[in-house]
Amino acid sequence: MIISRVTGGWEAVFDRLIYLREHEGIPLGPMIQVDTLCHKIPNFIEKAKRAGVTRVFIGLENINPDNLAAAKKRQNKITEYRKMLLAWKAYGIITIAGYILGFPADTPESIRRDIKIIQKELPLDILEFFHLTPLPGSEDHQSLWKAGVAMAPDLNKYDLEHACTAHAHMSKEDWEAIYREAWSLYYTPEHATTLLRRAAATGVPLSSLVKLLARFAIAVHVEKVHPLQDGILRMKHPSERRPGLAPVNPYSFWPQFVLETLRKHTIAIGTLIKLARIMRSIQSDPDAGSYMDQALMPVHDADEMLDLLTKTSGARAAVAHLKRVDELIHARGVA
């Protein structure tokens, strides 16, 4: 469900969902997609919670303001990221964010650095990675074509999971390698434990988060596809081959398919068991509700020293701009 905050239609939708839940007893649990500034709308998050919202998808895109400007996402203010995420956390709603790799300023090293910053300083639950992709028909695709920039001729590659164009600082191989690595960097056992501890402290349903963590942690490495494309059982048939690919022998295909399926399910079940053990350990901890780390700390002036706001020139400029705006507002108020 995508809720518009521009037209004001969000409130009528939420009010109707609230009525259905609170008066008709219908157990709704929608997931909604919002922009990064909706926490500033009075009663938006409170009504989302009453409407039964359990998960919210946010187009975070990046934590480097220079990259956000390149993506024309000027409404995404990194100085608001912690306020936004803490606002959703206060109501026990799972936060899911899309994160794009391959902006002009990105390098494998900067991507690794930014993932560490997100893990440490942002109270975000699920992070899903995408390649910056000039989708055919888009303005980006047209601009690159006019500039003579090389792009992948195979339209099947334009699925946000492959590098489809040249990059100033990364080869195609390096770009795709850091994409695959990013999933492992974010979904480490240590960070999964941290996410579950944060969930217990903020009222997020642990069992729901465990299912998401298991899915997002293994999909790319096990199924070789984005988590949004995987499933419990992958259906294949030897006759289903793209044009130009050689046929496969069904006598070798089926045994291999069965073994592959068993291997994948063994990994998935093993991951779920490990996460469930961590969850039970946290649930049995009498102090779980008082857990605190840097990401969950209330927003205050000391945030200016966070790596989120100091590691890039764009971040430092964003903080300086915010200070100038505050000074102007304060000066007018005094006058």
Beta strands, then each sheet from edge to edge (+ up, - down):
strand 1: 31-34
strand 2: 55-61
strand 3: 94-101
strand 4: 126-131
sheet 1: 1+ 2+ 3+ 4+
end
